Amino acid sequence: MALFKKRTVGKPGEWYYCLEHKKVEEGPECPGKDRFGPYASREEAEHAMQTAQERNLEWETDPKWHDRSDAASGSEDD
């Protein structure tokens, strides 16, 4: 008996965006490494790439994650 069962069929109402096929799927059809989700609606899954791009931009401009100027000047704030 396997400890972990591979889930081959998704739950109704779970939406994913497949990165490989560039399409929205209800329930996981593709491996987890190739998808974003789950999302509550088809519309959210359709905007997965836009959401990811917006989050990446937020993280890239978040001053808490960019202390390069402190390291370059030799000062450290802890």
mmCIF file as gemmi writes it, N, C-alpha and C atoms, coordinates in Angstrom:
data_model
loop_
_atom_site.group_PDB
_atom_site.id
_atom_site.type_symbol
_atom_site.label_atom_id
_atom_site.label_alt_id
_atom_site.label_comp_id
_atom_site.label_asym_id
_atom_site.label_entity_id
_atom_site.label_seq_id
_atom_site.pdbx_PDB_ins_code
_atom_site.Cartn_x
_atom_site.Cartn_y
_atom_site.Cartn_z
_atom_site.occupancy
_atom_site.B_iso_or_equiv
_atom_site.pdbx_formal_charge
_atom_site.auth_seq_id
_atom_site.auth_asym_id
_atom_site.pdbx_PDB_model_num
ATOM 1 N N . MET Axp A 1 ? 0.848 -1.182 0 1 0 ? 1 A 1
ATOM 2 C CA . MET Axp A 1 ? 0 0 0 1 0 ? 1 A 1
ATOM 3 C C . MET Axp A 1 ? 0.892 1.244 0 1 0 ? 1 A 1
ATOM 4 N N . ALA Axp A 2 ? 0.641 2.127 -0.9 1 0 ? 2 A 1
ATOM 5 C CA . ALA Axp A 2 ? 1.434 3.344 -1.023 1 0 ? 2 A 1
ATOM 6 C C . ALA Axp A 2 ? 1.078 4.334 0.077 1 0 ? 2 A 1
ATOM 7 N N . LEU Axp A 3 ? 2.085 5.048 0.546 1 0 ? 3 A 1
ATOM 8 C CA . LEU Axp A 3 ? 1.837 6.075 1.551 1 0 ? 3 A 1
ATOM 9 C C . LEU Axp A 3 ? 1.108 7.272 0.967 1 0 ? 3 A 1
ATOM 10 N N . PHE Axp A 4 ? 1.479 7.624 -0.238 1 0 ? 4 A 1
ATOM 11 C CA . PHE Axp A 4 ? 0.875 8.768 -0.897 1 0 ? 4 A 1
ATOM 12 C C . PHE Axp A 4 ? 0.277 8.315 -2.213 1 0 ? 4 A 1
ATOM 13 N N . LYS Axp A 5 ? -0.984 8.617 -2.396 1 0 ? 5 A 1
ATOM 14 C CA . LYS Axp A 5 ? -1.645 8.263 -3.646 1 0 ? 5 A 1
ATOM 15 C C . LYS Axp A 5 ? -1.534 9.427 -4.612 1 0 ? 5 A 1
ATOM 16 N N . LYS Axp A 6 ? -1.239 9.11 -5.84 1 0 ? 6 A 1
ATOM 17 C CA . LYS Axp A 6 ? -1.182 10.124 -6.876 1 0 ? 6 A 1
ATOM 18 C C . LYS Axp A 6 ? -2.608 10.49 -7.253 1 0 ? 6 A 1
ATOM 19 N N . ARG Axp A 7 ? -2.908 11.747 -7.126 1 0 ? 7 A 1
ATOM 20 C CA . ARG Axp A 7 ? -4.25 12.216 -7.433 1 0 ? 7 A 1
ATOM 21 C C . ARG Axp A 7 ? -4.356 12.424 -8.935 1 0 ? 7 A 1
ATOM 22 N N . THR Axp A 8 ? -5.172 11.636 -9.577 1 0 ? 8 A 1
ATOM 23 C CA . THR Axp A 8 ? -5.282 11.723 -11.031 1 0 ? 8 A 1
ATOM 24 C C . THR Axp A 8 ? -6.47 12.571 -11.477 1 0 ? 8 A 1
ATOM 25 N N . VAL Axp A 9 ? -7.445 12.737 -10.603 1 0 ? 9 A 1
ATOM 26 C CA . VAL Axp A 9 ? -8.622 13.514 -10.954 1 0 ? 9 A 1
ATOM 27 C C . VAL Axp A 9 ? -8.78 14.628 -9.934 1 0 ? 9 A 1
ATOM 28 N N . GLY Axp A 10 ? -9.014 15.829 -10.429 1 0 ? 10 A 1
ATOM 29 C CA . GLY Axp A 10 ? -9.18 16.954 -9.528 1 0 ? 10 A 1
ATOM 30 C C . GLY Axp A 10 ? -10.586 17.041 -8.982 1 0 ? 10 A 1
ATOM 31 N N . LYS Axp A 11 ? -10.728 17.892 -8.003 1 0 ? 11 A 1
ATOM 32 C CA . LYS Axp A 11 ? -12.032 18.137 -7.427 1 0 ? 11 A 1
ATOM 33 C C . LYS Axp A 11 ? -12.788 19.114 -8.319 1 0 ? 11 A 1
ATOM 34 N N . PRO Axp A 12 ? -14.075 18.927 -8.488 1 0 ? 12 A 1
ATOM 35 C CA . PRO Axp A 12 ? -14.851 19.91 -9.251 1 0 ? 12 A 1
ATOM 36 C C . PRO Axp A 12 ? -14.721 21.284 -8.596 1 0 ? 12 A 1
ATOM 37 N N . GLY Axp A 13 ? -14.534 22.288 -9.407 1 0 ? 13 A 1
ATOM 38 C CA . GLY Axp A 13 ? -14.391 23.632 -8.888 1 0 ? 13 A 1
ATOM 39 C C . GLY Axp A 13 ? -12.962 24.05 -8.619 1 0 ? 13 A 1
ATOM 40 N N . GLU Axp A 14 ? -11.99 23.161 -8.758 1 0 ? 14 A 1
ATOM 41 C CA . GLU Axp A 14 ? -10.581 23.521 -8.649 1 0 ? 14 A 1
ATOM 42 C C . GLU Axp A 14 ? -10.062 23.822 -10.049 1 0 ? 14 A 1
ATOM 43 N N . TRP Axp A 15 ? -9.523 24.997 -10.209 1 0 ? 15 A 1
ATOM 44 C CA . TRP Axp A 15 ? -9.03 25.416 -11.519 1 0 ? 15 A 1
ATOM 45 C C . TRP Axp A 15 ? -7.526 25.631 -11.456 1 0 ? 15 A 1
ATOM 46 N N . TYR Axp A 16 ? -6.849 25.255 -12.523 1 0 ? 16 A 1
ATOM 47 C CA . TYR Axp A 16 ? -5.397 25.362 -12.62 1 0 ? 16 A 1
ATOM 48 C C . TYR Axp A 16 ? -5.032 25.994 -13.951 1 0 ? 16 A 1
ATOM 49 N N . TYR Axp A 17 ? -3.828 26.575 -13.998 1 0 ? 17 A 1
ATOM 50 C CA . TYR Axp A 17 ? -3.28 27.058 -15.254 1 0 ? 17 A 1
ATOM 51 C C . TYR Axp A 17 ? -2.06 26.224 -15.566 1 0 ? 17 A 1
ATOM 52 N N . CYS Axp A 18 ? -2.082 25.515 -16.69 1 0 ? 18 A 1
ATOM 53 C CA . CYS Axp A 18 ? -0.977 24.667 -17.102 1 0 ? 18 A 1
ATOM 54 C C . CYS Axp A 18 ? 0.057 25.52 -17.839 1 0 ? 18 A 1
ATOM 55 N N . LEU Axp A 19 ? 1.282 25.534 -17.305 1 0 ? 19 A 1
ATOM 56 C CA . LEU Axp A 19 ? 2.361 26.323 -17.895 1 0 ? 19 A 1
ATOM 57 C C . LEU Axp A 19 ? 2.878 25.72 -19.187 1 0 ? 19 A 1
ATOM 58 N N . GLU Axp A 20 ? 2.8 24.419 -19.299 1 0 ? 20 A 1
ATOM 59 C CA . GLU Axp A 20 ? 3.312 23.752 -20.493 1 0 ? 20 A 1
ATOM 60 C C . GLU Axp A 20 ? 2.351 23.901 -21.676 1 0 ? 20 A 1
ATOM 61 N N . HIS Axp A 21 ? 1.069 23.694 -21.43 1 0 ? 21 A 1
ATOM 62 C CA . HIS Axp A 21 ? 0.078 23.758 -22.51 1 0 ? 21 A 1
ATOM 63 C C . HIS Axp A 21 ? -0.558 25.137 -22.653 1 0 ? 21 A 1
ATOM 64 N N . LYS Axp A 22 ? -0.258 26.021 -21.674 1 0 ? 22 A 1
ATOM 65 C CA . LYS Axp A 22 ? -0.786 27.388 -21.677 1 0 ? 22 A 1
ATOM 66 C C . LYS Axp A 22 ? -2.307 27.395 -21.795 1 0 ? 22 A 1
ATOM 67 N N . LYS Axp A 23 ? -2.927 26.59 -20.889 1 0 ? 23 A 1
ATOM 68 C CA . LYS Axp A 23 ? -4.388 26.531 -20.89 1 0 ? 23 A 1
ATOM 69 C C . LYS Axp A 23 ? -4.893 26.319 -19.476 1 0 ? 23 A 1
ATOM 70 N N . VAL Axp A 24 ? -6.173 26.643 -19.297 1 0 ? 24 A 1
ATOM 71 C CA . VAL Axp A 24 ? -6.847 26.461 -18.014 1 0 ? 24 A 1
ATOM 72 C C . VAL Axp A 24 ? -7.412 25.054 -17.959 1 0 ? 24 A 1
ATOM 73 N N . GLU Axp A 25 ? -7.263 24.417 -16.784 1 0 ? 25 A 1
ATOM 74 C CA . GLU Axp A 25 ? -7.765 23.051 -16.597 1 0 ? 25 A 1
ATOM 75 C C . GLU Axp A 25 ? -8.639 23.007 -15.346 1 0 ? 25 A 1
ATOM 76 N N . GLU Axp A 26 ? -9.706 22.252 -15.402 1 0 ? 26 A 1
ATOM 77 C CA . GLU Axp A 26 ? -10.477 22.009 -14.186 1 0 ? 26 A 1
ATOM 78 C C . GLU Axp A 26 ? -9.942 20.725 -13.581 1 0 ? 26 A 1
ATOM 79 N N . GLY Axp A 27 ? -9.458 20.834 -12.372 1 0 ? 27 A 1
ATOM 80 C CA . GLY Axp A 27 ? -8.805 19.689 -11.744 1 0 ? 27 A 1
ATOM 81 C C . GLY Axp A 27 ? -7.418 19.535 -12.328 1 0 ? 27 A 1
ATOM 82 N N . PRO Axp A 28 ? -6.49 18.966 -11.581 1 0 ? 28 A 1
ATOM 83 C CA . PRO Axp A 28 ? -5.136 18.851 -12.109 1 0 ? 28 A 1
ATOM 84 C C . PRO Axp A 28 ? -5.037 17.771 -13.176 1 0 ? 28 A 1
ATOM 85 N N . GLU Axp A 29 ? -4.755 18.201 -14.388 1 0 ? 29 A 1
ATOM 86 C CA . GLU Axp A 29 ? -4.54 17.255 -15.479 1 0 ? 29 A 1
ATOM 87 C C . GLU Axp A 29 ? -3.041 17.026 -15.692 1 0 ? 29 A 1
ATOM 88 N N . CYS Axp A 30 ? -2.256 18.062 -15.441 1 0 ? 30 A 1
ATOM 89 C CA . CYS Axp A 30 ? -0.811 17.999 -15.663 1 0 ? 30 A 1
ATOM 90 C C . CYS Axp A 30 ? -0.082 17.935 -14.318 1 0 ? 30 A 1
ATOM 91 N N . PRO Axp A 31 ? 1.188 17.529 -14.324 1 0 ? 31 A 1
ATOM 92 C CA . PRO Axp A 31 ? 1.956 17.433 -13.081 1 0 ? 31 A 1
ATOM 93 C C . PRO Axp A 31 ? 2.058 18.788 -12.367 1 0 ? 31 A 1
ATOM 94 N N . GLY Axp A 32 ? 2.203 18.746 -11.06 1 0 ? 32 A 1
ATOM 95 C CA . GLY Axp A 32 ? 2.279 19.952 -10.256 1 0 ? 32 A 1
ATOM 96 C C . GLY Axp A 32 ? 3.386 20.9 -10.667 1 0 ? 32 A 1
ATOM 97 N N . LYS Axp A 33 ? 4.49 20.374 -11.162 1 0 ? 33 A 1
ATOM 98 C CA . LYS Axp A 33 ? 5.608 21.222 -11.583 1 0 ? 33 A 1
ATOM 99 C C . LYS Axp A 33 ? 5.265 22.07 -12.8 1 0 ? 33 A 1
ATOM 100 N N . ASP Axp A 34 ? 4.184 21.725 -13.495 1 0 ? 34 A 1
ATOM 101 C CA . ASP Axp A 34 ? 3.809 22.427 -14.719 1 0 ? 34 A 1
ATOM 102 C C . ASP Axp A 34 ? 2.554 23.279 -14.579 1 0 ? 34 A 1
ATOM 103 N N . ARG Axp A 35 ? 2.139 23.572 -13.34 1 0 ? 35 A 1
ATOM 104 C CA . ARG Axp A 35 ? 0.882 24.305 -13.214 1 0 ? 35 A 1
ATOM 105 C C . ARG Axp A 35 ? 0.896 25.283 -12.042 1 0 ? 35 A 1
ATOM 106 N N . PHE Axp A 36 ? 0.028 26.271 -12.136 1 0 ? 36 A 1
ATOM 107 C CA . PHE Axp A 36 ? -0.284 27.191 -11.046 1 0 ? 36 A 1
ATOM 108 C C . PHE Axp A 36 ? -1.675 26.842 -10.556 1 0 ? 36 A 1
ATOM 109 N N . GLY Axp A 37 ? -1.909 26.985 -9.27 1 0 ? 37 A 1
ATOM 110 C CA . GLY Axp A 37 ? -3.252 26.758 -8.747 1 0 ? 37 A 1
ATOM 111 C C . GLY Axp A 37 ? -3.21 25.945 -7.482 1 0 ? 37 A 1
ATOM 112 N N . PRO Axp A 38 ? -4.334 25.623 -6.919 1 0 ? 38 A 1
ATOM 113 C CA . PRO Axp A 38 ? -5.676 25.786 -7.485 1 0 ? 38 A 1
ATOM 114 C C . PRO Axp A 38 ? -6.223 27.198 -7.298 1 0 ? 38 A 1
ATOM 115 N N . TYR Axp A 39 ? -7.116 27.544 -8.191 1 0 ? 39 A 1
ATOM 116 C CA . TYR Axp A 39 ? -7.844 28.802 -8.138 1 0 ? 39 A 1
ATOM 117 C C . TYR Axp A 39 ? -9.314 28.491 -7.91 1 0 ? 39 A 1
ATOM 118 N N . ALA Axp A 40 ? -10.022 29.45 -7.34 1 0 ? 40 A 1
ATOM 119 C CA . ALA Axp A 40 ? -11.438 29.256 -7.009 1 0 ? 40 A 1
ATOM 120 C C . ALA Axp A 40 ? -12.339 29.326 -8.237 1 0 ? 40 A 1
ATOM 121 N N . SER Axp A 41 ? -11.87 29.988 -9.29 1 0 ? 41 A 1
ATOM 122 C CA . SER Axp A 41 ? -12.715 30.13 -10.479 1 0 ? 41 A 1
ATOM 123 C C . SER Axp A 41 ? -11.875 30.024 -11.747 1 0 ? 41 A 1
ATOM 124 N N . ARG Axp A 42 ? -12.562 29.782 -12.833 1 0 ? 42 A 1
ATOM 125 C CA . ARG Axp A 42 ? -11.91 29.713 -14.138 1 0 ? 42 A 1
ATOM 126 C C . ARG Axp A 42 ? -11.258 31.061 -14.478 1 0 ? 42 A 1
ATOM 127 N N . GLU Axp A 43 ? -11.95 32.146 -14.148 1 0 ? 43 A 1
ATOM 128 C CA . GLU Axp A 43 ? -11.454 33.484 -14.45 1 0 ? 43 A 1
ATOM 129 C C . GLU Axp A 43 ? -10.13 33.757 -13.728 1 0 ? 43 A 1
ATOM 130 N N . GLU Axp A 44 ? -10.034 33.349 -12.457 1 0 ? 44 A 1
ATOM 131 C CA . GLU Axp A 44 ? -8.773 33.528 -11.728 1 0 ? 44 A 1
ATOM 132 C C . GLU Axp A 44 ? -7.647 32.748 -12.392 1 0 ? 44 A 1
ATOM 133 N N . ALA Axp A 45 ? -7.933 31.531 -12.811 1 0 ? 45 A 1
ATOM 134 C CA . ALA Axp A 45 ? -6.92 30.7 -13.467 1 0 ? 45 A 1
ATOM 135 C C . ALA Axp A 45 ? -6.497 31.304 -14.805 1 0 ? 45 A 1
ATOM 136 N N . GLU Axp A 46 ? -7.432 31.913 -15.517 1 0 ? 46 A 1
ATOM 137 C CA . GLU Axp A 46 ? -7.116 32.538 -16.804 1 0 ? 46 A 1
ATOM 138 C C . GLU Axp A 46 ? -6.138 33.696 -16.634 1 0 ? 46 A 1
ATOM 139 N N . HIS Axp A 47 ? -6.142 34.328 -15.462 1 0 ? 47 A 1
ATOM 140 C CA . HIS Axp A 47 ? -5.266 35.467 -15.192 1 0 ? 47 A 1
ATOM 141 C C . HIS Axp A 47 ? -4.035 35.071 -14.377 1 0 ? 47 A 1
ATOM 142 N N . ALA Axp A 48 ? -3.721 33.798 -14.333 1 0 ? 48 A 1
ATOM 143 C CA . ALA Axp A 48 ? -2.615 33.298 -13.506 1 0 ? 48 A 1
ATOM 144 C C . ALA Axp A 48 ? -1.285 33.944 -13.867 1 0 ? 48 A 1
ATOM 145 N N . MET Axp A 49 ? -0.988 34.07 -15.127 1 0 ? 49 A 1
ATOM 146 C CA . MET Axp A 49 ? 0.296 34.633 -15.541 1 0 ? 49 A 1
ATOM 147 C C . MET Axp A 49 ? 0.374 36.117 -15.184 1 0 ? 49 A 1
ATOM 148 N N . GLN Axp A 50 ? -0.717 36.837 -15.338 1 0 ? 50 A 1
ATOM 149 C CA . GLN Axp A 50 ? -0.753 38.247 -14.972 1 0 ? 50 A 1
ATOM 150 C C . GLN Axp A 50 ? -0.578 38.405 -13.461 1 0 ? 50 A 1
ATOM 151 N N . THR Axp A 51 ? -1.246 37.557 -12.694 1 0 ? 51 A 1
ATOM 152 C CA . THR Axp A 51 ? -1.115 37.588 -11.239 1 0 ? 51 A 1
ATOM 153 C C . THR Axp A 51 ? 0.324 37.312 -10.827 1 0 ? 51 A 1
ATOM 154 N N . ALA Axp A 52 ? 0.942 36.321 -11.438 1 0 ? 52 A 1
ATOM 155 C CA . ALA Axp A 52 ? 2.337 35.988 -11.13 1 0 ? 52 A 1
ATOM 156 C C . ALA Axp A 52 ? 3.259 37.153 -11.473 1 0 ? 52 A 1
ATOM 157 N N . GLN Axp A 53 ? 3.018 37.787 -12.598 1 0 ? 53 A 1
ATOM 158 C CA . GLN Axp A 53 ? 3.851 38.921 -13.007 1 0 ? 53 A 1
ATOM 159 C C . GLN Axp A 53 ? 3.712 40.08 -12.013 1 0 ? 53 A 1
ATOM 160 N N . GLU Axp A 54 ? 2.476 40.342 -11.559 1 0 ? 54 A 1
ATOM 161 C CA . GLU Axp A 54 ? 2.251 41.414 -10.586 1 0 ? 54 A 1
ATOM 162 C C . GLU Axp A 54 ? 2.931 41.098 -9.252 1 0 ? 54 A 1
ATOM 163 N N . ARG Axp A 55 ? 2.85 39.854 -8.813 1 0 ? 55 A 1
ATOM 164 C CA . ARG Axp A 55 ? 3.488 39.465 -7.553 1 0 ? 55 A 1
ATOM 165 C C . ARG Axp A 55 ? 5.004 39.538 -7.663 1 0 ? 55 A 1
ATOM 166 N N . ASN Axp A 56 ? 5.553 39.124 -8.789 1 0 ? 56 A 1
ATOM 167 C CA . ASN Axp A 56 ? 7.005 39.208 -8.992 1 0 ? 56 A 1
ATOM 168 C C . ASN Axp A 56 ? 7.471 40.66 -8.913 1 0 ? 56 A 1
ATOM 169 N N . LEU Axp A 57 ? 6.711 41.566 -9.535 1 0 ? 57 A 1
ATOM 170 C CA . LEU Axp A 57 ? 7.064 42.976 -9.509 1 0 ? 57 A 1
ATOM 171 C C . LEU Axp A 57 ? 7.008 43.511 -8.078 1 0 ? 57 A 1
ATOM 172 N N . GLU Axp A 58 ? 5.987 43.121 -7.315 1 0 ? 58 A 1
ATOM 173 C CA . GLU Axp A 58 ? 5.897 43.536 -5.912 1 0 ? 58 A 1
ATOM 174 C C . GLU Axp A 58 ? 7.117 43.066 -5.126 1 0 ? 58 A 1
ATOM 175 N N . TRP Axp A 59 ? 7.5 41.814 -5.309 1 0 ? 59 A 1
ATOM 176 C CA . TRP Axp A 59 ? 8.643 41.266 -4.584 1 0 ? 59 A 1
ATOM 177 C C . TRP Axp A 59 ? 9.947 41.935 -5.008 1 0 ? 59 A 1
ATOM 178 N N . GLU Axp A 60 ? 10.087 42.2 -6.301 1 0 ? 60 A 1
ATOM 179 C CA . GLU Axp A 60 ? 11.31 42.818 -6.786 1 0 ? 60 A 1
ATOM 180 C C . GLU Axp A 60 ? 11.485 44.242 -6.268 1 0 ? 60 A 1
ATOM 181 N N . THR Axp A 61 ? 10.386 44.92 -5.986 1 0 ? 61 A 1
ATOM 182 C CA . THR Axp A 61 ? 10.456 46.303 -5.515 1 0 ? 61 A 1
ATOM 183 C C . THR Axp A 61 ? 10.237 46.43 -4.017 1 0 ? 61 A 1
ATOM 184 N N . ASP Axp A 62 ? 10.126 45.336 -3.301 1 0 ? 62 A 1
ATOM 185 C CA . ASP Axp A 62 ? 9.926 45.348 -1.854 1 0 ? 62 A 1
ATOM 186 C C . ASP Axp A 62 ? 11.253 45.662 -1.17 1 0 ? 62 A 1
ATOM 187 N N . PRO Axp A 63 ? 11.326 46.766 -0.445 1 0 ? 63 A 1
ATOM 188 C CA . PRO Axp A 63 ? 12.605 47.145 0.178 1 0 ? 63 A 1
ATOM 189 C C . PRO Axp A 63 ? 13.089 46.151 1.24 1 0 ? 63 A 1
ATOM 190 N N . LYS Axp A 64 ? 12.197 45.368 1.81 1 0 ? 64 A 1
ATOM 191 C CA . LYS Axp A 64 ? 12.615 44.384 2.814 1 0 ? 64 A 1
ATOM 192 C C . LYS Axp A 64 ? 13.493 43.301 2.204 1 0 ? 64 A 1
ATOM 193 N N . TRP Axp A 65 ? 13.396 43.086 0.907 1 0 ? 65 A 1
ATOM 194 C CA . TRP Axp A 65 ? 14.151 42.016 0.255 1 0 ? 65 A 1
ATOM 195 C C . TRP Axp A 65 ? 15.386 42.527 -0.461 1 0 ? 65 A 1
ATOM 196 N N . HIS Axp A 66 ? 15.591 43.823 -0.443 1 0 ? 66 A 1
ATOM 197 C CA . HIS Axp A 66 ? 16.73 44.395 -1.165 1 0 ? 66 A 1
ATOM 198 C C . HIS Axp A 66 ? 17.579 45.22 -0.218 1 0 ? 66 A 1
ATOM 199 N N . ASP Axp A 67 ? 18.542 44.581 0.411 1 0 ? 67 A 1
ATOM 200 C CA . ASP Axp A 67 ? 19.431 45.286 1.319 1 0 ? 67 A 1
ATOM 201 C C . ASP Axp A 67 ? 20.812 45.475 0.705 1 0 ? 67 A 1
ATOM 202 N N . ARG Axp A 68 ? 20.896 45.426 -0.611 1 0 ? 68 A 1
ATOM 203 C CA . ARG Axp A 68 ? 22.174 45.581 -1.297 1 0 ? 68 A 1
ATOM 204 C C . ARG Axp A 68 ? 22.822 46.924 -0.986 1 0 ? 68 A 1
ATOM 205 N N . SER Axp A 69 ? 22.041 47.991 -0.866 1 0 ? 69 A 1
ATOM 206 C CA . SER Axp A 69 ? 22.625 49.302 -0.584 1 0 ? 69 A 1
ATOM 207 C C . SER Axp A 69 ? 23.268 49.326 0.799 1 0 ? 69 A 1
ATOM 208 N N . ASP Axp A 70 ? 22.673 48.613 1.784 1 0 ? 70 A 1
ATOM 209 C CA . ASP Axp A 70 ? 23.271 48.517 3.106 1 0 ? 70 A 1
ATOM 210 C C . ASP Axp A 70 ? 24.573 47.739 3.065 1 0 ? 70 A 1
ATOM 211 N N . ALA Axp A 71 ? 24.59 46.64 2.323 1 0 ? 71 A 1
ATOM 212 C CA . ALA Axp A 71 ? 25.783 45.813 2.229 1 0 ? 71 A 1
ATOM 213 C C . ALA Axp A 71 ? 26.907 46.563 1.504 1 0 ? 71 A 1
ATOM 214 N N . ALA Axp A 72 ? 26.545 47.335 0.505 1 0 ? 72 A 1
ATOM 215 C CA . ALA Axp A 72 ? 27.542 48.074 -0.265 1 0 ? 72 A 1
ATOM 216 C C . ALA Axp A 72 ? 28.175 49.179 0.562 1 0 ? 72 A 1
ATOM 217 N N . SER Axp A 73 ? 27.373 49.806 1.463 1 0 ? 73 A 1
ATOM 218 C CA . SER Axp A 73 ? 27.911 50.902 2.267 1 0 ? 73 A 1
ATOM 219 C C . SER Axp A 73 ? 28.619 50.397 3.521 1 0 ? 73 A 1
ATOM 220 N N . GLY Axp A 74 ? 28.461 49.111 3.825 1 0 ? 74 A 1
ATOM 221 C CA . GLY Axp A 74 ? 29.145 48.517 4.961 1 0 ? 74 A 1
ATOM 222 C C . GLY Axp A 74 ? 28.359 48.591 6.257 1 0 ? 74 A 1
ATOM 223 N N . SER Axp A 75 ? 27.171 49.171 6.232 1 0 ? 75 A 1
ATOM 224 C CA . SER Axp A 75 ? 26.374 49.241 7.452 1 0 ? 75 A 1
ATOM 225 C C . SER Axp A 75 ? 25.32 48.139 7.437 1 0 ? 75 A 1
ATOM 226 N N . GLU Axp A 76 ? 24.993 47.67 8.624 1 0 ? 76 A 1
ATOM 227 C CA . GLU Axp A 76 ? 23.98 46.629 8.764 1 0 ? 76 A 1
ATOM 228 C C . GLU Axp A 76 ? 22.984 47.033 9.823 1 0 ? 76 A 1
ATOM 229 N N . ASP Axp A 77 ? 21.702 46.928 9.508 1 0 ? 77 A 1
ATOM 230 C CA . ASP Axp A 77 ? 20.642 47.203 10.475 1 0 ? 77 A 1
ATOM 231 C C . ASP Axp A 77 ? 19.973 45.896 10.814 1 0 ? 77 A 1
ATOM 232 N N . ASP Axp A 78 ? 20.072 45.447 12.053 1 0 ? 78 A 1
ATOM 233 C CA . ASP Axp A 78 ? 19.407 44.21 12.478 1 0 ? 78 A 1
ATOM 234 C C . ASP Axp A 78 ? 18.46 44.496 13.589 1 0 ? 78 A 1
